[in-house]
Amino acid sequence: MNDVMEEKGYFGEFGGSFVPPSLQGVLDRLTDEFEKYKDDPDFNAEYKECLRDHVGRENPLTFAKHLTEAYGGAKIYLKREDLNHTGAHKINNVIGQALLAKKMGAHRIIAETGAGQHGVAAATACAMFGMECIIYMGKLDMKRQALNVFRMELLGAKVVSVDQGQGRLKDAVDVALNDLVENYETTFYLLGSAVGPHPYPSIVKHFQAVSSEESKRQMYEKEGKLPDAVIAVTGGGSNAIGAFAHYIDEPSVRLIGVEPEEAATLSKGTPAVIHGFKCLLLQDEDGQPSPTYSIAAGLDYPGIGPEHSYLKTSGRAEYATVTKKEVMEAFELLSKKEGIIPALESAHAVAMAKKIAPGYDREAALIVNISGRGDKDVQQVFDMYQNGEF
């Protein structure tokens, strides 16, 4: 698996670490510890045991027979990250980072969350390992994802409302980074997306890569070949980089990232620095991060992971947008055709499959990454219907 990584965590021109000297020392130690443990047999055995006993991995690669018939063309397989404990892919990375924090002697964990799935996963891991957990979440996202806020609190976490800026994911990251700068001696920042200064994008990819490690083997078992394409939604980029990781060096496999039309970072962004790393970024006339909005709270971020920025500019991966209407249609169709209610984030990938599948014959096979389940979104979707938005 090629990380396309150069000195100091760059993916082409993207990545790096643009932080104050005091924080750089913390990141350097984190880098050293990650490099020490990521290939350590005992660490990896404990990680795999946690994934098996607490997360329920491996999760299935499900043939979506009725969705395939509805869309036509290629066979559609669903990688079922929604079946993980806590309901999303986020737990894969959280368990790995929590174990790393434990090895480093940390007892106070902080995290940011948008849709709440990373926050729930972080609170879960902290409960498992007996750690203090503080979650920063935008005020608007707390309102949209009230159920997940309650779940985090029920798991023992303190959820801190972030009122500044738009009160969304970017603002939660801002406050979490400020906390780390002030409390770095006692605090481990458990970052949920494949963003941030080095080494975070590589750490998140390393632990999320379990998804494509499994799906690659599962596809050979089911079809005797590699998939023709892998489709995943991109917000910060963690589920997509995990879904892509073991296919990056397989040029026959198309890698297709999906963005909300309202926050099309990879489609419309330009190179810039945000939160200590360089990526493609949506910017206003003054060079500031542009306000973003998506019906899926986990996609409300104006930047994107540096490796996705590299995969886009190098041409290795394709990125395209879908509309809110297309997302809602996909949300309903997967629910009715397969009995799977996806997260609104995941419904973006399902919507893209409708555009991609008909271009293939019936012998082709696509993997759609179902990054999370839709329990968290049902009330929001109900309210949108009641308000006549769809």
Stockholm file with secondary structure:
# STOCKHOLM 1.0

chainA/1-390         MNDVMEEKGYFGEFGGSFVPPSLQGVLDRLTDEFEKYKDDPDFNAEYKECLRDHVGRENPLTFAKHLTEAYGGAKIYLKREDLNHTGAHKINNVIGQALLAKKMGAHRIIAETGAGQHGVAAATACAMFGMECIIYMGKLDMKRQALNVFRMELLGAKVVSVDQGQGRLKDAVDVALNDLVENYETTFYLLGSAVGPHPYPSIVKHFQAVSSEESKRQMYEKEGKLPDAVIAVTGGGSNAIGAFAHYIDEPSVRLIGVEPEEAATLSKGTPAVIHGFKCLLLQDEDGQPSPTYSIAAGLDYPGIGPEHSYLKTSGRAEYATVTKKEVMEAFELLSKKEGIIPALESAHAVAMAKKIAPGYDREAALIVNISGRGDKDVQQVFDMYQNGEF
#=GR chainA/1-390 SS CCCCCBTTTEETTEECCCCCHHHHHHHHHHHHHHHHHTTCHHHHHHHHHHIIIIICCSCCEEECHHHHHHHCSSEEEEEEGGGSTTSBTHHHHHHHHHHHHHHTTCCEEEEEESSSHHHHHHHHHHHHHTCEEEEEEEHHHHHHTHHHHHHHHHTTCEEEEECSTTSSHHHHHHHHHHHHHHHTTTEEECCCSSCSSTTHHHHHHHHHTHHHHHHHHHHHHHHSSCCSEEEEECSSSHHHHHHHGGGTTCTTSEEEEEEEGGGCHHHHCEEEEETTEEEEECBCTTSSBCCCCCSSGGGCCSCCCHHHHHHHHHTSEEEEEECHHHHHHHHHHHHHHHSCCBCHHHHHHHHHHHHHGGGSCTTCEEEEEECBBGGGGHHHHHHHHHTTCC
#=GC SS_cons         CCCCCBTTTEETTEECCCCCHHHHHHHHHHHHHHHHHTTCHHHHHHHHHHIIIIICCSCCEEECHHHHHHHCSSEEEEEEGGGSTTSBTHHHHHHHHHHHHHHTTCCEEEEEESSSHHHHHHHHHHHHHTCEEEEEEEHHHHHHTHHHHHHHHHTTCEEEEECSTTSSHHHHHHHHHHHHHHHTTTEEECCCSSCSSTTHHHHHHHHHTHHHHHHHHHHHHHHSSCCSEEEEECSSSHHHHHHHGGGTTCTTSEEEEEEEGGGCHHHHCEEEEETTEEEEECBCTTSSBCCCCCSSGGGCCSCCCHHHHHHHHHTSEEEEEECHHHHHHHHHHHHHHHSCCBCHHHHHHHHHHHHHGGGSCTTCEEEEEECBBGGGGHHHHHHHHHTTCC
//
